[in-house]
């Protein structure tokens, strides 16, 4: 089993949605921003289900490490809310040293509810490099734009067994240009979270005329909202609307399950696709990376 270090403790008002099971109906700007954050935190905590991952889940600092998978996505600090006077710089160094002891590169996310607010500057002072800025986006599922073009022969299925999962992972890995060794990490994580109707993570694949898997998307039903993750299309099949169609199919299923809000963090490549579906930006998540090894 995965090792979990720390405990839930008391949540701050901004992150209380982290453990909520009630479906959120708050589509105000503040509600959308809170929904994006809540789903982000709850979804990344699912990574700790993997038997090869160690999850550190304290009220003020949440992160995980996967020693067997030396890739930043599998070694990630995804939440920090530490008072300025509470030795934040010391905490940063402690976490850095933990990743260094396992000789893995890592990523550190800074979002709108991160405290202190100058955490990005502090991370750079500790040797991390700013890698990307991801728009935090949300949509009212009752107002989705469903008038999108895609091939009529596209069939979208939910991943329900190990063989389909392997096909899903291969497209995801190639689409995001990740090394082959990351496949093990994805397989262990998705298998541990589960492939049943009760799983909070649902994975989808798209095929043309019943052929090979060409597109993927994942739906994270966490914190009372639904998050879109892992949208990828094989390079040879891009610019046909497959990614948008696979994403739309996942969002429709979430709506059928009673969810009101869809959220995601967009790459530059996917930004216009998500805007076309009706998503709007409410926040920004900055990604920093560290590569120091002992």
Secondary structure, 3 states (H helix, E strand, C coil): CCEEECCCCCCCHHHHHHHCCCCCCCCCHHHHHHHHHHHHHHHHHHHHHCCCCEEEECCCEEEEECCCCCCHHHCEEEEEECCHHHCHHHHHHHHHHHHHHCCCCEEEEECCCCECCCHHHHHHHCCCEEEEEEEEEEEEHHHCCCCCCCCCCEEEEECCCHHHHHHHHHHHHHHCCCCCCHHHHHHHHHHHHCCCCCCCEEEEEEEECCCCEEEEEEEEEECCEEEEEEEEECHHHCCCCHHHHHHHHHHHHHHHCCCCEEEEEECCCCHHHHHHHCCEEEEEEEEEEECCCC
